[in-house]
Amino acid sequence: MPKSEYDNEVILNHQFLNQQPIYVEPQTETQTQAVMVASSEPILSETLQTRMVEPFQKFALLLVFGLVVFVAVIFGYKKVTGRRPSREAMNFLQTIIVVMAFFAFIKLM
């Protein structure tokens, strides 16, 4: 017997999760078509989350990481040499970081 309300909830959840799926044979042509369409289409929310949001979140994270590396390199160069790097060197470093983030994004997809 369950000793507390929590134990009762755990038992109910366990019983719910271990249920076998119920399969009902479609009776009409419309029901058959509905079953075929439903079984062939992916779940919309899962598809949008996986294919649309996650890659862009990864790409944004890679760009933020690249920005941190860029700032660290600029400050490190300034601390070591005592002067700022040239504009061309900073642009070149930015280009390298964006290209690396893009290729990492492609690799992660």
N, C-alpha and C positions, 0 to 999 in steps of 0.2 A: 504494500500500500504506500502511496506517496505520503511523505512526512510534511511537506510544505507545498505552498502554491507554486513555487519554482519547480519542484520535482514533478508536479502535475503538468506544468507547461512543457517540461522536457519530454515527458512521456507522450503528450499530445503531438509535439513536433516530430518526435521519432516515428509515431504511427502515421502522421501525415506524409513524411518524406519517404516512407517505405511502401507507399501504396503503388499498386501496379496500374499502368495506364489502361484506360478503358477504350477499346476500339469498337466503333459502331460501323457496320457495313453500310455504305451509301445505298439508298433505295431508288433514287431517281437520277436521271441524267444530269440535272442541275446540281444535285449534291455531289455527284461524281466529279463534275467539272470544278466545283468549289474545293473539293479535297485535292485535286490535281494542282490547282493554282496555289492553294495554301501550302502544299508540301514543296512546291518548286521555288517559292519566293523566300528569300532570307528575311530574318526578323529585322524590321526597319531601324529600330533604335540601336540595335547592336551593330548593324552595318554602318550607320552614320557615325557612331562613336568610334568604331575601329578604323574605318577607311577615310574619314574626313577630319576628325578632330585630333586623333593621336599623332599622325605624321606632322601636322602643323605645330602641335605642342612640342614635339621633338625638335623640329627645325627652329622654333623660337628659342628653345633651351640651348641649342647649339650656338645660335647667334649671340645669346647673352653670355655664354661661356667664351665665345670668341672675343666679345667686347672686353671681358675681364682680362683675357690674355693680352689683348691690345694695350689696355691701360697699364698692365703690369710691365710689359716690354718698354713702353714709353717712359714710365717712371724709373725703371731699372736703368735704361740707357742714360737718362738725365742724371741719375745719381752717380753712375760710374764715370761719365765723361764730363759732367758739369754743364752740358749744353743740351738743348732740345734737338731731336733728330730733324732732318730736313722734311719739308712738305712732301716731296716725292717718296721718301722712305716711308713716311706714315701712310700715304696712299697705297703704296705697294704692299705694306703689311696688312692693311684693311682688305685689299683685294685677295691676298692669300688666305686670310681668315674666312672671308665669305665663300670662296671657292671650296675650302676644306669643309665648311659647314654644309654646303650644298651637296658635295659628294658623300658626306656622312649621312645626310638626309636621304639621298638616293639609296645608299646601302641599307639603311634601316627600314625602308619601305617594303 
